[in-house]
Amino acid sequence: MLLILFYAIIDLSTCWFDPPTTSTISRTAPPQLNATMIAFYKLSISLAFFLLGWLARFYEPLGPSLYWAMTALLPLTGLVLILLFGARVSRMLDPADDRPMKDRSHG
């Protein structure tokens, strides 16, 4: 029952985090990458749900404590990846870098 409640909460929470995230992406992504960034965002959500469904098969063999610990490690892993690569990705998406090379020397 707890497992069903967990997935129900995740499904319902999509209504709360999806619109603000989509609007943030559409406002901040470079115009030429806007649709691509939203597509990757939607793809990542789909892959996450498939991963959660696949991970559910470990609930009985691991037991509740280890299963929920393993599930909690997933977002923590994402946080570590963001901390490691976030600055590099931000630099790659910086609209100021879209200026021609001759304009970059003038500040």
N, C-alpha and C positions, 0 to 999 in steps of 0.2 A: 504494500500500500504506500509506503514511504517513497518508493521508487516512482510510482505513478504520480504522486504529488510533486515530486521533484521535476519531472518532465512537464507537468501541467503548468507549474510556475514559470519554467523557462519559456514555454510556448506563449503564455500570456504576457510575459515581460517583453516579448518582441514588440508589442504595441507601444511600449514606453520608450525603448531605445532605438528603434528603427527610424522613425521620422526625424528626430534631431540629428542622428548620425548621417542620414542621407542628405539632409539640408546642409550640414556642416561640410560634407564632402563636395556638394555641388557649389558651395560658395567659395571654398578655399582651393579646390583643385584647379590647376591650369586649364583654361577652356578646351585645349586640344586633348586633354586627358580626362575630362570630366566624366563622360559616359564610361570610359574604361575603368576609372577608379570605382564608380558605383557598381559596375559589373563584378569587379574583384571583391568588393565588400559583400555583395550578395552571394558570390561563390564561396567566400570564406565562411559565411553563416551556414550555407548548405553543407559544406564539408564538416563543420563543427557538429551539426546535428547527426550526420552519418557517423562521425567518430563517437559521439555520446551513445548512439544506439549500439555500436559495436562494443564499446566499453561496458555496456550493461551486462554482457555475458560473463563478466568477471565478478559480478556481485555475489553470487553463491560460492564460488571457489575461494574468494578472498575474505568473505565476511564483510559485514557492514563497515567496520572501522577502517580496514585497509582499503576498501573500495572508495569510501568517501575521501580518504587521504589521497588516493591516486587521482580522483576527480579534482580535488583542490589543487593538486600540483600543476594541472594544465594551465589555468590562468596565471599561476605564478611563473611558469615557464614563459608564457607570453610576455609578462612584465619584464623578465630578464632580457628577452630578445628586444623589446622596445628600448630598454635602457642601453643595451649594447649598440643597436643599429638605428635608433631613432634620430640622432643628430645627422647621420649620413643620409637617411631617407629625406629628412627635412631640407637638407642642402640640395638634394637632387630635385626636389619639387619647388624650390624657391623661384618665384616668378622673376626676380631680379636677374637671374642667370639667363633669361630668354633674350636679353639685350644683345645686339651685335657686339663683336669683340672690340671694335674701335670705341664704342660708347663706354665700355667697362673701365677704361683707363682714366676717364674723367670723373669717376666717382659716382 
